[in-house]
Each structure stands twice: as structure tokens, then as C-alpha cells.
Amino acid sequence: MSLGLALRKLFLYLAHIKQSKRRYRSGLRQMAEHMHVVTRTISNNIEEEGQVPGSKRGTPVGTPIPGTPIPGTPIPGSPIPGTPRTPRTPRTPR
């Protein structure tokens, strides 16, 4: 392989890397712009409806406080309501 072919291959490789970086960055820019537009649209809709954004309103009504049990969900290790309480029989070895 001659020196010219090696240089050509190197420059083509570097150009390919530069192009892929450029495509990656432009894709990130497009995604960021889209997210900005979506956020602005949602914000405008909330203001038009007369609602206050969540950060100014406090804790939403439906959000449970961490560590408190949710009503209606069974607590691990507790008996299931409505079932007779019978001791478990040990399994027989195989």
C-alpha cells in the first residue's frame, strides 16, 4: 500500500467520524428543541385553564406520603381478609 492510499484512507475515516459527530449533535439539538416546544405548549395550556403549576400548588392530593401504606393493598406477611387462619403444613422432602 502506498503512502497516498494510506493517507486517503485515514482522511476518509476522520471525515466519517466528523460527520457522525455532526449528525449526533444535530439530532440532540432537534430533540432538545422539540422538548422545549412541548414544555412550552403544556405550560401555556395550564395557564389558559387557570390551573397553577404543580411546584406552586404543593403536594397533589393523590400522592401518598412515602412509608405509609396505600389503602386496599395487602401488607406483606399479614393474613388475607376473609380467609380462615390455619397453620401451614410443612412440605415433605422430595
ZAVEX-594821 format. One record per residue: residue in one letter; x, y, z of N, C-alpha, C in turn; residue number from 1. Coordinates in Angstrom, 3 decimals, always signed. Layout:
<pt aa="a" n_px="X" n_py="Y" n_pz="Z" ca_px="X" ca_py="Y" ca_pz="Z" c_px="X" c_py="Y" c_pz="Z" i="NUM"/>
...
This chain:
<pt aa="m" n_px="+0.859" n_py="-1.166" n_pz="+0.000" ca_px="+0.000" ca_py="+0.000" ca_pz="+0.000" c_px="+0.908" c_py="+1.232" c_pz="+0.000" i="1"/>
<pt aa="s" n_px="+0.589" n_py="+2.141" n_pz="-0.860" ca_px="+1.440" ca_py="+3.329" ca_pz="-0.948" c_px="+1.027" c_py="+4.358" c_pz="+0.099" i="2"/>
<pt aa="l" n_px="+1.850" n_py="+5.344" n_pz="+0.265" ca_px="+1.608" ca_py="+6.385" ca_pz="+1.262" c_px="+0.349" c_py="+7.181" c_pz="+0.935" i="3"/>
<pt aa="g" n_px="+0.112" n_py="+7.421" n_pz="-0.340" ca_px="-1.077" ca_py="+8.190" ca_pz="-0.762" c_px="-2.370" c_py="+7.470" c_pz="-0.404" i="4"/>
<pt aa="l" n_px="-2.397" n_py="+6.158" n_pz="-0.622" ca_px="-3.594" ca_py="+5.393" ca_pz="-0.291" c_px="-3.828" c_py="+5.358" c_pz="+1.220" i="5"/>
<pt aa="a" n_px="-2.756" n_py="+5.247" n_pz="+1.988" ca_px="-2.880" ca_py="+5.230" ca_pz="+3.444" c_px="-3.416" c_py="+6.570" c_pz="+3.952" i="6"/>
<pt aa="l" n_px="-2.889" n_py="+7.673" n_pz="+3.413" ca_px="-3.379" ca_py="+8.999" ca_pz="+3.816" c_px="-4.845" c_py="+9.184" c_pz="+3.428" i="7"/>
<pt aa="r" n_px="-5.194" n_py="+8.727" n_pz="+2.217" ca_px="-6.587" ca_py="+8.846" ca_pz="+1.764" c_px="-7.519" c_py="+8.086" c_pz="+2.704" i="8"/>
<pt aa="k" n_px="-7.123" n_py="+6.873" n_pz="+3.076" ca_px="-7.937" ca_py="+6.059" ca_pz="+3.975" c_px="-8.077" c_py="+6.737" c_pz="+5.336" i="9"/>
<pt aa="l" n_px="-6.987" n_py="+7.303" n_pz="+5.838" ca_px="-7.016" ca_py="+7.999" ca_pz="+7.124" c_px="-7.940" c_py="+9.207" c_pz="+7.068" i="10"/>
<pt aa="f" n_px="-7.829" n_py="+10.021" n_pz="+6.021" ca_px="-8.675" ca_py="+11.217" ca_pz="+5.911" c_px="-10.149" c_py="+10.867" c_pz="+5.737" i="11"/>
<pt aa="l" n_px="-10.439" n_py="+9.806" n_pz="+4.986" ca_px="-11.828" ca_py="+9.377" ca_pz="+4.843" c_px="-12.392" c_py="+8.915" c_pz="+6.183" i="12"/>
<pt aa="y" n_px="-11.579" n_py="+8.216" n_pz="+6.968" ca_px="-12.008" ca_py="+7.753" ca_pz="+8.284" c_px="-12.288" c_py="+8.940" c_pz="+9.201" i="13"/>
<pt aa="l" n_px="-11.377" n_py="+9.910" n_pz="+9.222" ca_px="-11.567" ca_py="+11.094" ca_pz="+10.062" c_px="-12.791" c_py="+11.901" c_pz="+9.614" i="14"/>
<pt aa="a" n_px="-13.016" n_py="+11.994" n_pz="+8.319" ca_px="-14.185" ca_py="+12.707" ca_pz="+7.808" c_px="-15.472" c_py="+11.997" c_pz="+8.219" i="15"/>
<pt aa="h" n_px="-15.437" n_py="+10.669" n_pz="+8.196" ca_px="-16.613" ca_py="+9.893" ca_pz="+8.611" c_px="-16.922" c_py="+10.140" c_pz="+10.088" i="16"/>
<pt aa="i" n_px="-15.897" n_py="+10.149" n_pz="+10.925" ca_px="-16.105" ca_py="+10.401" ca_pz="+12.355" c_px="-16.672" c_py="+11.804" c_pz="+12.566" i="17"/>
<pt aa="k" n_px="-16.130" n_py="+12.777" n_pz="+11.845" ca_px="-16.601" ca_py="+14.159" ca_pz="+11.985" c_px="-18.067" c_py="+14.279" c_pz="+11.563" i="18"/>
<pt aa="q" n_px="-18.431" n_py="+13.598" n_pz="+10.467" ca_px="-19.821" ca_py="+13.639" ca_pz="+10.004" c_px="-20.761" c_py="+12.982" c_pz="+11.008" i="19"/>
<pt aa="s" n_px="-20.333" n_py="+11.858" n_pz="+11.580" ca_px="-21.217" ca_py="+11.183" ca_pz="+12.537" c_px="-21.385" c_py="+12.028" c_pz="+13.793" i="20"/>
<pt aa="k" n_px="-20.337" n_py="+12.717" n_pz="+14.256" ca_px="-20.467" ca_py="+13.626" ca_pz="+15.395" c_px="-21.428" c_py="+14.757" c_pz="+15.075" i="21"/>
<pt aa="r" n_px="-21.319" n_py="+15.286" n_pz="+13.871" ca_px="-22.197" ca_py="+16.381" ca_pz="+13.452" c_px="-23.657" c_py="+15.924" c_pz="+13.429" i="22"/>
<pt aa="r" n_px="-23.906" n_py="+14.720" n_pz="+12.895" ca_px="-25.276" ca_py="+14.184" ca_pz="+12.866" c_px="-25.807" c_py="+13.963" c_pz="+14.278" i="23"/>
<pt aa="y" n_px="-24.961" n_py="+13.440" n_pz="+15.157" ca_px="-25.350" ca_py="+13.175" ca_pz="+16.545" c_px="-25.733" c_py="+14.478" c_pz="+17.243" i="24"/>
<pt aa="r" n_px="-24.894" n_py="+15.499" n_pz="+17.098" ca_px="-25.172" ca_py="+16.780" ca_pz="+17.753" c_px="-26.413" c_py="+17.449" c_pz="+17.193" i="25"/>
<pt aa="s" n_px="-26.616" n_py="+17.352" n_pz="+15.885" ca_px="-27.815" ca_py="+17.980" ca_pz="+15.311" c_px="-29.069" c_py="+17.242" c_pz="+15.770" i="26"/>
<pt aa="g" n_px="-28.964" n_py="+15.922" n_pz="+15.959" ca_px="-30.101" ca_py="+15.154" ca_pz="+16.464" c_px="-30.428" c_py="+15.545" c_pz="+17.889" i="27"/>
<pt aa="l" n_px="-29.392" n_py="+15.748" n_pz="+18.722" ca_px="-29.623" ca_py="+16.190" ca_pz="+20.095" c_px="-30.259" c_py="+17.573" c_pz="+20.117" i="28"/>
<pt aa="r" n_px="-29.794" n_py="+18.460" n_pz="+19.236" ca_px="-30.374" ca_py="+19.796" ca_pz="+19.166" c_px="-31.844" c_py="+19.741" c_pz="+18.785" i="29"/>
<pt aa="q" n_px="-32.177" n_py="+18.907" n_pz="+17.806" ca_px="-33.570" ca_py="+18.776" ca_pz="+17.375" c_px="-34.431" c_py="+18.226" c_pz="+18.501" i="30"/>
<pt aa="m" n_px="-33.905" n_py="+17.239" n_pz="+19.229" ca_px="-34.659" ca_py="+16.654" ca_pz="+20.326" c_px="-34.871" c_py="+17.683" c_pz="+21.440" i="31"/>
<pt aa="a" n_px="-33.831" n_py="+18.473" n_pz="+21.748" ca_px="-33.959" ca_py="+19.496" ca_pz="+22.785" c_px="-34.965" c_py="+20.563" c_pz="+22.370" i="32"/>
<pt aa="e" n_px="-34.945" n_py="+20.959" n_pz="+21.128" ca_px="-35.907" ca_py="+21.960" ca_pz="+20.643" c_px="-37.328" c_py="+21.418" c_pz="+20.723" i="33"/>
<pt aa="h" n_px="-37.508" n_py="+20.154" n_pz="+20.369" ca_px="-38.839" ca_py="+19.544" ca_pz="+20.441" c_px="-39.334" c_py="+19.498" c_pz="+21.884" i="34"/>
<pt aa="m" n_px="-38.456" n_py="+19.107" n_pz="+22.817" ca_px="-38.848" ca_py="+19.069" ca_pz="+24.222" c_px="-39.211" c_py="+20.470" c_pz="+24.722" i="35"/>
<pt aa="h" n_px="-38.479" n_py="+21.480" n_pz="+24.266" ca_px="-38.765" ca_py="+22.863" ca_pz="+24.664" c_px="-40.147" c_py="+23.273" c_pz="+24.171" i="36"/>
<pt aa="v" n_px="-40.458" n_py="+22.933" n_pz="+22.927" ca_px="-41.762" ca_py="+23.284" ca_pz="+22.358" c_px="-42.879" c_py="+22.577" c_pz="+23.115" i="37"/>
<pt aa="v" n_px="-42.693" n_py="+21.292" n_pz="+23.425" ca_px="-43.718" ca_py="+20.525" ca_pz="+24.147" c_px="-43.944" c_py="+21.121" c_pz="+25.537" i="38"/>
<pt aa="t" n_px="-42.850" n_py="+21.439" n_pz="+26.236" ca_px="-42.967" ca_py="+22.014" ca_pz="+27.575" c_px="-43.680" c_py="+23.351" c_pz="+27.531" i="39"/>
<pt aa="r" n_px="-43.328" n_py="+24.175" n_pz="+26.556" ca_px="-43.975" ca_py="+25.488" ca_pz="+26.421" c_px="-45.463" c_py="+25.326" c_pz="+26.121" i="40"/>
<pt aa="t" n_px="-45.813" n_py="+24.370" n_pz="+25.279" ca_px="-47.214" ca_py="+24.142" ca_pz="+24.935" c_px="-48.003" c_py="+23.686" c_pz="+26.154" i="41"/>
<pt aa="i" n_px="-47.456" n_py="+22.751" n_pz="+26.914" ca_px="-48.141" ca_py="+22.267" ca_pz="+28.117" c_px="-48.298" c_py="+23.405" c_pz="+29.111" i="42"/>
<pt aa="s" n_px="-47.255" n_py="+24.203" n_pz="+29.275" ca_px="-47.305" ca_py="+25.330" ca_pz="+30.204" c_px="-48.381" c_py="+26.321" c_pz="+29.787" i="43"/>
<pt aa="n" n_px="-48.472" n_py="+26.604" n_pz="+28.508" ca_px="-49.496" ca_py="+27.534" ca_pz="+28.021" c_px="-50.897" c_py="+26.983" c_pz="+28.243" i="44"/>
<pt aa="n" n_px="-51.083" n_py="+25.667" n_pz="+28.039" ca_px="-52.392" ca_py="+25.058" ca_pz="+28.247" c_px="-52.822" c_py="+25.148" c_pz="+29.704" i="45"/>
<pt aa="i" n_px="-51.893" n_py="+24.954" n_pz="+30.626" ca_px="-52.213" ca_py="+25.017" ca_pz="+32.049" c_px="-52.620" c_py="+26.440" c_pz="+32.424" i="46"/>
<pt aa="e" n_px="-51.890" n_py="+27.432" n_pz="+31.925" ca_px="-52.207" ca_py="+28.822" ca_pz="+32.248" c_px="-53.566" c_py="+29.223" c_pz="+31.671" i="47"/>
<pt aa="e" n_px="-53.896" n_py="+28.721" n_pz="+30.478" ca_px="-55.185" ca_py="+29.050" ca_pz="+29.864" c_px="-56.346" c_py="+28.458" c_pz="+30.655" i="48"/>
<pt aa="e" n_px="-56.133" n_py="+27.269" n_pz="+31.238" ca_px="-57.193" ca_py="+26.623" ca_pz="+32.003" c_px="-57.319" c_py="+27.200" c_pz="+33.402" i="49"/>
<pt aa="g" n_px="-56.396" n_py="+28.073" n_pz="+33.791" ca_px="-56.465" ca_py="+28.695" ca_pz="+35.099" c_px="-55.884" c_py="+27.855" c_pz="+36.208" i="50"/>
<pt aa="q" n_px="-55.162" n_py="+26.809" n_pz="+35.864" ca_px="-54.556" ca_py="+25.954" ca_pz="+36.873" c_px="-53.179" c_py="+26.497" c_pz="+37.227" i="51"/>
<pt aa="v" n_px="-52.737" n_py="+26.188" n_pz="+38.416" ca_px="-51.416" ca_py="+26.604" ca_pz="+38.867" c_px="-50.474" c_py="+25.424" c_pz="+38.680" i="52"/>
<pt aa="p" n_px="-49.246" n_py="+25.657" n_pz="+38.196" ca_px="-48.311" ca_py="+24.536" ca_pz="+38.050" c_px="-48.069" c_py="+23.823" c_pz="+39.371" i="53"/>
<pt aa="g" n_px="-47.678" n_py="+22.546" n_pz="+39.298" ca_px="-47.524" ca_py="+21.701" ca_pz="+40.476" c_px="-46.546" c_py="+22.214" c_pz="+41.499" i="54"/>
<pt aa="s" n_px="-45.465" n_py="+22.888" n_pz="+41.073" ca_px="-44.471" ca_py="+23.338" ca_pz="+42.032" c_px="-45.033" c_py="+24.432" c_pz="+42.943" i="55"/>
<pt aa="k" n_px="-46.011" n_py="+25.189" n_pz="+42.490" ca_px="-46.587" ca_py="+26.258" ca_pz="+43.306" c_px="-47.771" c_py="+25.758" c_pz="+44.134" i="56"/>
<pt aa="r" n_px="-48.322" n_py="+24.624" n_pz="+43.746" ca_px="-49.538" ca_py="+24.118" ca_pz="+44.358" c_px="-49.273" c_py="+23.272" c_pz="+45.592" i="57"/>
<pt aa="g" n_px="-48.094" n_py="+22.702" n_pz="+45.721" ca_px="-47.806" ca_py="+21.821" ca_pz="+46.843" c_px="-47.944" c_py="+20.372" c_pz="+46.434" i="58"/>
<pt aa="t" n_px="-48.169" n_py="+19.503" n_pz="+47.375" ca_px="-48.289" ca_py="+18.076" ca_pz="+47.103" c_px="-49.662" c_py="+17.776" c_pz="+46.517" i="59"/>
<pt aa="p" n_px="-49.716" n_py="+17.070" n_pz="+45.388" ca_px="-51.006" ca_py="+16.703" ca_pz="+44.827" c_px="-51.791" c_py="+15.818" c_pz="+45.801" i="60"/>
<pt aa="v" n_px="-53.103" n_py="+15.843" n_pz="+45.669" ca_px="-53.977" ca_py="+15.114" ca_pz="+46.582" c_px="-53.737" c_py="+13.612" c_pz="+46.500" i="61"/>
<pt aa="g" n_px="-53.512" n_py="+13.084" n_pz="+45.324" ca_px="-53.389" ca_py="+11.646" ca_pz="+45.147" c_px="-52.017" c_py="+11.080" c_pz="+45.453" i="62"/>
<pt aa="t" n_px="-51.044" n_py="+11.913" n_pz="+45.817" ca_px="-49.698" ca_py="+11.419" ca_pz="+46.057" c_px="-49.564" c_py="+10.917" c_pz="+47.487" i="63"/>
<pt aa="p" n_px="-49.246" n_py="+9.632" n_pz="+47.683" ca_px="-49.098" ca_py="+9.126" ca_pz="+49.049" c_px="-47.782" c_py="+9.594" c_pz="+49.665" i="64"/>
<pt aa="i" n_px="-47.769" n_py="+9.726" n_pz="+50.965" ca_px="-46.560" ca_py="+10.078" ca_pz="+51.690" c_px="-45.701" c_py="+8.824" c_pz="+51.766" i="65"/>
<pt aa="p" n_px="-44.402" n_py="+8.936" n_pz="+51.469" ca_px="-43.545" ca_py="+7.742" ca_pz="+51.493" c_px="-43.563" c_py="+7.077" c_pz="+52.862" i="66"/>
<pt aa="g" n_px="-43.680" n_py="+5.754" n_pz="+52.858" ca_px="-43.668" ca_py="+4.976" ca_pz="+54.090" c_px="-45.051" c_py="+4.651" c_pz="+54.627" i="67"/>
<pt aa="t" n_px="-46.098" n_py="+5.302" n_pz="+54.136" ca_px="-47.446" ca_py="+4.999" ca_pz="+54.607" c_px="-48.075" c_py="+3.967" c_pz="+53.686" i="68"/>
<pt aa="p" n_px="-48.828" n_py="+3.016" n_pz="+54.248" ca_px="-49.450" ca_py="+2.004" ca_pz="+53.380" c_px="-50.583" c_py="+2.613" c_pz="+52.566" i="69"/>
<pt aa="i" n_px="-50.738" n_py="+2.131" n_pz="+51.363" ca_px="-51.813" ca_py="+2.578" ca_pz="+50.491" c_px="-53.059" c_py="+1.787" c_pz="+50.858" i="70"/>
<pt aa="p" n_px="-54.199" n_py="+2.463" n_pz="+51.076" ca_px="-55.420" ca_py="+1.738" ca_pz="+51.452" c_px="-55.806" c_py="+0.713" c_pz="+50.388" i="71"/>
<pt aa="g" n_px="-56.190" n_py="-0.475" n_pz="+50.841" ca_px="-56.638" ca_py="-1.516" ca_pz="+49.922" c_px="-55.544" c_py="-2.456" c_pz="+49.478" i="72"/>
<pt aa="t" n_px="-54.279" n_py="-2.146" n_pz="+49.747" ca_px="-53.203" ca_py="-3.048" ca_pz="+49.353" c_px="-52.819" c_py="-3.902" c_pz="+50.544" i="73"/>
<pt aa="p" n_px="-52.586" n_py="-5.194" n_pz="+50.328" ca_px="-52.228" ca_py="-6.072" ca_pz="+51.454" c_px="-50.816" c_py="-5.771" c_pz="+51.957" i="74"/>
<pt aa="i" n_px="-50.628" n_py="-5.892" n_pz="+53.239" ca_px="-49.320" ca_py="-5.723" ca_pz="+53.847" c_px="-48.638" c_py="-7.076" c_pz="+53.825" i="75"/>
<pt aa="p" n_px="-47.382" n_py="-7.147" n_pz="+53.386" ca_px="-46.693" ca_py="-8.437" ca_pz="+53.324" c_px="-46.627" c_py="-9.102" c_pz="+54.694" i="76"/>
<pt aa="g" n_px="-46.975" n_py="-10.379" n_pz="+54.746" ca_px="-46.937" ca_py="-11.145" ca_pz="+55.983" c_px="-48.238" c_py="-11.123" c_pz="+56.760" i="77"/>
<pt aa="s" n_px="-49.180" n_py="-10.264" n_pz="+56.391" ca_px="-50.450" ca_py="-10.217" ca_pz="+57.114" c_px="-51.445" c_py="-11.168" c_pz="+56.449" i="78"/>
<pt aa="p" n_px="-52.417" n_py="-11.675" n_pz="+57.216" ca_px="-53.390" ca_py="-12.600" ca_pz="+56.613" c_px="-54.306" c_py="-11.860" c_pz="+55.637" i="79"/>
<pt aa="i" n_px="-54.775" n_py="-12.608" n_pz="+54.662" ca_px="-55.699" ca_py="-12.050" ca_pz="+53.683" c_px="-57.074" c_py="-11.974" c_pz="+54.332" i="80"/>
<pt aa="p" n_px="-57.736" n_py="-10.806" n_pz="+54.249" ca_px="-59.047" ca_py="-10.684" ca_pz="+54.884" c_px="-60.049" c_py="-11.678" c_pz="+54.295" i="81"/>
<pt aa="g" n_px="-60.873" n_py="-12.281" n_pz="+55.164" ca_px="-61.918" ca_py="-13.187" ca_pz="+54.710" c_px="-61.480" c_py="-14.625" c_pz="+54.557" i="82"/>
<pt aa="t" n_px="-60.241" n_py="-14.959" n_pz="+54.857" ca_px="-59.788" ca_py="-16.345" ca_pz="+54.754" c_px="-59.576" c_py="-16.901" c_pz="+56.156" i="83"/>
<pt aa="p" n_px="-59.865" n_py="-18.190" n_pz="+56.353" ca_px="-59.657" ca_py="-18.771" ca_pz="+57.683" c_px="-58.173" c_py="-18.852" c_pz="+57.992" i="84"/>
<pt aa="r" n_px="-57.847" n_py="-18.626" n_pz="+59.233" ca_px="-56.436" ca_py="-18.654" ca_pz="+59.640" c_px="-56.065" c_py="-20.069" c_pz="+60.067" i="85"/>
<pt aa="t" n_px="-55.360" n_py="-20.757" n_pz="+59.208" ca_px="-54.922" ca_py="-22.125" ca_pz="+59.512" c_px="-53.406" c_py="-22.172" c_pz="+59.425" i="86"/>
<pt aa="p" n_px="-52.786" n_py="-22.974" n_pz="+60.278" ca_px="-51.325" ca_py="-23.063" ca_pz="+60.217" c_px="-50.888" c_py="-23.789" c_pz="+58.943" i="87"/>
<pt aa="r" n_px="-49.738" n_py="-23.420" n_pz="+58.457" ca_px="-49.202" ca_py="-24.075" ca_pz="+57.262" c_px="-48.655" c_py="-25.447" c_pz="+57.622" i="88"/>
<pt aa="t" n_px="-48.827" n_py="-26.358" n_pz="+56.708" ca_px="-48.244" ca_py="-27.683" ca_pz="+56.901" c_px="-46.887" c_py="-27.695" c_pz="+56.220" i="89"/>
<pt aa="p" n_px="-45.880" n_py="-28.249" n_pz="+56.863" ca_px="-44.548" ca_py="-28.265" ca_pz="+56.238" c_px="-44.542" c_py="-29.149" c_pz="+54.998" i="90"/>
<pt aa="r" n_px="-43.732" n_py="-28.773" n_pz="+54.055" ca_px="-43.623" ca_py="-29.561" ca_pz="+52.833" c_px="-42.827" c_py="-30.822" c_pz="+53.099" i="91"/>
<pt aa="t" n_px="-43.189" n_py="-31.851" n_pz="+52.386" ca_px="-42.441" ca_py="-33.097" ca_pz="+52.516" c_px="-41.216" c_py="-33.036" c_pz="+51.611" i="92"/>
<pt aa="p" n_px="-40.099" n_py="-33.602" n_pz="+52.053" ca_px="-38.903" ca_py="-33.572" ca_pz="+51.206" c_px="-39.092" c_py="-34.450" c_pz="+49.978" i="93"/>
<pt aa="r" n_px="-38.438" n_py="-34.129" n_pz="+48.948" ca_px="-38.542" ca_py="-34.905" ca_pz="+47.697" c_px="-37.622" c_py="-36.061" c_pz="+47.675" i="94"/>
